Amino acid sequence: KSITQSLSAFSPNPLTGYGQWSYDTLTIVNTGCDVNIRPEFIVSHQDSAIQQGDFQIHWFNPFLGGYVNIPYSINNGKAYGYWSLFSNPQDSTGINLVFSSMQQVIVRVRFMSPANYGTYTATWQTFEVDPLGNKLQSKSKLITT
């Protein structure tokens, strides 16, 4: 069971004001056996704690033809969350990525007032999860944008 993952790069970057969308694409390719995966992210700021509501993150759901919110939580000033096909309620059980298939997750982010200006970093890591959503092992290296 192995995968590769890559990020495009947020565009535009940097953002110059609140409410502007920046877009990125996470691409995951299964290079081994079928595997149940859940991509997770951590967003941090260069020198300030992130607060709930500082930003919004959505992903493009091709089945709905529009963008859907990705919930996140705050822990020690960093935002933690994961992508799933269902976000209300969010499904922690991941998706089954079959051999040689590709999953693209087009995300958009915008910062809301009073978020701090400066450099934000998003780190993605994809985990294999069991049918209950428990992490079994990391299937990727950390990638950062």
PLY file of the C-alpha trace (Angstrom):
ply
format ascii 1.0
element vertex 145
property float x
property float y
property float z
element edge 144
property int vertex1
property int vertex2
end_header
0.00 0.00 0.00
1.69 3.20 -1.15
0.69 6.61 -2.44
2.33 9.75 -3.76
0.97 13.20 -3.09
1.77 16.67 -4.33
0.55 20.24 -4.02
0.31 22.81 -6.78
0.99 26.06 -4.88
-1.45 28.59 -3.54
-2.40 31.20 -6.11
-2.52 34.09 -5.63
0.13 34.14 -2.95
0.59 36.26 -0.97
-2.88 37.59 -0.34
-3.00 41.35 0.18
-6.27 41.71 2.07
-9.12 39.97 3.80
-11.79 38.04 1.91
-9.64 37.13 -1.12
-9.59 33.49 -2.20
-6.33 31.63 -2.84
-6.44 28.22 -4.56
-4.30 25.08 -4.29
-4.67 21.45 -5.42
-3.70 18.37 -3.42
-3.16 15.39 -5.74
-2.95 11.86 -4.35
-2.06 8.86 -6.56
-2.32 5.27 -5.37
0.81 3.41 -6.49
0.10 0.19 -4.55
-2.88 -1.82 -3.32
-6.33 -0.42 -2.52
-6.11 1.68 0.64
-8.50 3.68 2.82
-7.00 7.18 3.26
-7.68 10.47 5.03
-5.62 13.58 4.09
-5.04 15.86 7.09
-3.73 19.42 7.32
-2.17 21.77 9.85
-2.17 25.53 9.24
0.20 27.72 11.24
1.27 31.37 11.27
4.89 32.53 11.30
4.68 34.11 14.77
1.06 34.36 15.97
-1.61 31.99 17.23
-4.47 31.25 14.86
-7.98 31.74 16.23
-11.18 29.97 15.14
-12.70 32.02 12.30
-9.41 33.56 11.12
-9.85 31.79 7.80
-12.25 29.67 5.78
-11.18 26.60 3.83
-13.35 24.92 1.20
-12.88 22.12 -1.32
-14.47 21.77 -4.73
-16.98 18.92 -4.69
-17.53 17.84 -8.33
-20.65 15.86 -7.35
-22.32 19.02 -6.03
-20.68 21.33 -8.59
-19.50 23.79 -5.93
-17.31 24.47 -2.93
-17.97 22.84 0.46
-16.63 23.95 3.84
-13.83 21.94 5.49
-14.19 22.23 9.27
-11.09 22.70 11.42
-10.26 22.99 15.09
-7.66 25.03 16.95
-5.03 23.51 19.22
-2.07 25.50 20.60
-2.60 28.27 18.05
-2.61 25.97 15.00
-5.56 24.89 12.85
-6.08 21.14 12.40
-8.48 19.45 10.01
-8.94 16.81 7.37
-10.57 16.42 3.99
-13.49 14.06 3.52
-16.18 13.62 0.89
-18.80 14.57 3.47
-18.48 17.64 5.67
-21.82 17.97 7.43
-21.33 15.92 9.47
-17.70 15.37 8.62
-16.77 11.75 7.91
-13.50 10.63 9.54
-13.49 7.19 7.86
-11.66 8.41 4.75
-12.06 7.22 1.18
-11.05 3.98 -0.52
-8.40 4.87 -3.08
-8.11 1.95 -5.50
-4.87 0.90 -7.19
-3.55 3.36 -9.81
-6.35 5.87 -9.19
-5.91 9.57 -8.51
-7.81 11.87 -6.15
-7.53 15.62 -6.60
-8.69 17.95 -3.87
-9.02 21.53 -5.09
-9.02 23.80 -2.04
-9.54 27.49 -1.58
-8.69 29.56 1.49
-9.54 33.10 2.52
-8.59 35.02 5.61
-11.14 36.95 7.59
-10.70 40.02 9.78
-9.04 40.12 12.36
-6.62 37.37 11.19
-2.97 38.38 11.46
-1.09 39.42 8.36
2.07 37.50 7.58
3.16 34.09 6.38
0.88 31.10 6.87
2.02 27.55 6.23
-0.22 24.61 5.33
1.15 21.11 5.83
-0.63 18.03 4.46
-0.11 14.40 5.41
-2.22 11.45 4.29
-2.96 8.56 6.65
-4.30 5.09 6.16
-7.38 4.73 8.37
-9.48 1.77 9.44
-13.27 1.57 8.83
-13.86 3.51 12.07
-11.49 6.34 11.11
-8.63 5.37 13.43
-5.18 6.18 12.05
-3.19 3.09 11.14
-0.10 4.64 9.57
1.15 7.57 7.56
1.07 6.91 3.82
2.93 10.07 2.79
5.66 12.46 3.73
4.69 15.86 5.05
4.26 18.34 2.20
4.07 22.06 2.80
2.81 25.03 0.88
0 1
1 2
2 3
3 4
4 5
5 6
6 7
7 8
8 9
9 10
10 11
11 12
12 13
13 14
14 15
15 16
16 17
17 18
18 19
19 20
20 21
21 22
22 23
23 24
24 25
25 26
26 27
27 28
28 29
29 30
30 31
31 32
32 33
33 34
34 35
35 36
36 37
37 38
38 39
39 40
40 41
41 42
42 43
43 44
44 45
45 46
46 47
47 48
48 49
49 50
50 51
51 52
52 53
53 54
54 55
55 56
56 57
57 58
58 59
59 60
60 61
61 62
62 63
63 64
64 65
65 66
66 67
67 68
68 69
69 70
70 71
71 72
72 73
73 74
74 75
75 76
76 77
77 78
78 79
79 80
80 81
81 82
82 83
83 84
84 85
85 86
86 87
87 88
88 89
89 90
90 91
91 92
92 93
93 94
94 95
95 96
96 97
97 98
98 99
99 100
100 101
101 102
102 103
103 104
104 105
105 106
106 107
107 108
108 109
109 110
110 111
111 112
112 113
113 114
114 115
115 116
116 117
117 118
118 119
119 120
120 121
121 122
122 123
123 124
124 125
125 126
126 127
127 128
128 129
129 130
130 131
131 132
132 133
133 134
134 135
135 136
136 137
137 138
138 139
139 140
140 141
141 142
142 143
143 144
